[in-house]
Amino acid sequence: MYQPDFDLDLERGRVKEDLARRLLADDNDRLTVECKADDRAYDTGNHYAELSCKGRPSGLATTKATYWAVGLPDGVMVMVPVAKMRDLADEAVAEGKVARMTRGSHPTFGALIPLWRLVKA
């Protein structure tokens, strides 16, 4: 159970402040973010994380970004470390929670990751 401790809370706060600074920085210490809009996420309860396009790895499978950001319809942005997103996608695929998007000329395959998993990542 969480017990308040000024020194530990201060250090946790500093770690998160440094993370935010590095995400917003424009220098050699910056972190990179791949942003994906997901306008159907609230309707489906899931984020569709693309893993392949036309049978070739793409999206989450190939990103070089440090963080994966999901932009939701109401302006909320959820950011998850790419390594954790890949774990969540692997779990979804193993559980059969996948979808194929066939509209347009670039059919994709992806994992359906429940939104609650993104914030509990």
N, C-alpha and C positions, 0 to 999 in steps of 0.2 A: 504494500500500500504506500502511496506517495506521502512523504513527510516533508513539509517545507524546510528548506535549509538555504539560508541566504547565499552562502558561498557556492553551493552546487547550482542553485537557481541562476545566480549571476553568470557562472561559467556556461550553463546551457543557453542563456540568453546571448552571450557573446558568440557562441558557436553559430547560432541561427542568424545573428546580425552579420557575421562574416560570410555565411552562405548567401544571404540576400545581397550583400555588397558584391560578391564574386559573380552572382547572376546578372547584376546590373552594370558591372564594370566594363570598361572599354580598354583593357590593358592585357598584358600577358598572363595575368592571374585569373582571367575570367572563365566562367563555366559556360558551356553551350547548351542551348535548349532547342529541341524540335517541338514545334507547336502544331497541334492538330485540332481543328474545329470539329465538334461532334454535335450537330444540331438535333439529332434524334436521340441522344443519350437519355434525356429525361423520359421520353416516350417508351424506350426499350428497357431502361434501367441498366444498360450496359454501355461500355465504350468499345467501339470496334477498332482494334489495333491491327492495322494491315501488316501482314507477314510476307506476302508474295504478290506479284503482279505478272500476269501472263506466264505463270509457272516459275518465275525467277524470284529469288529473295529480294525483298524491298521493305520499306517502312521500318518498323521496329527491328526487323532482322538485320538491317544494314546500317541503321543510323550510327553516326559517330558522335552524336551529341551526348552530353553528360546527363541531361534531364529530358524527360518526355512531359510535355505540357498538354493538357486536354482543356480546350476552350469550350465551355458549356453555353447553351443558348442565352442564359441570363447574365452573361459576363463573368461568371465565376471561372477561374482558371485553377486547375489542380495540377501540381507538378510532382512527379515521382522520379527518383533516380532510374535511369535506363536499365541498369542491372536488375533492379526490383521489378520493373515493368516486364522485362523478359522472363523473369521467374513466374510472374502472374500469367503471362501469355502461355508459357509452357504448361502450367497447371490447367488453364482453360482448355487448351488443345487436348491434354490427357483426359479431361472430363467430357470431351466431345462438344464443348461450348465454342463452336466455330460458325462462320458464315462465309458465303461467297457473294461478292457483289458483281453482278454481271451487266449492269447498265453501262452503256458507253463502250468505247473501243479498248479499254484497259481493264479487263476483269481482274478482280483481286480476291484473295483469300485472307481471312484474319481471325483473330481470337476475340471472343466476346467476354470482356472483363467487367464484372459487376461494379457499378460506381462505388459502392460501399467499400470494395476492396482497395480502390485507389486512395481513399482517405485512411484506411486501416493498414496501408502498405507498410 
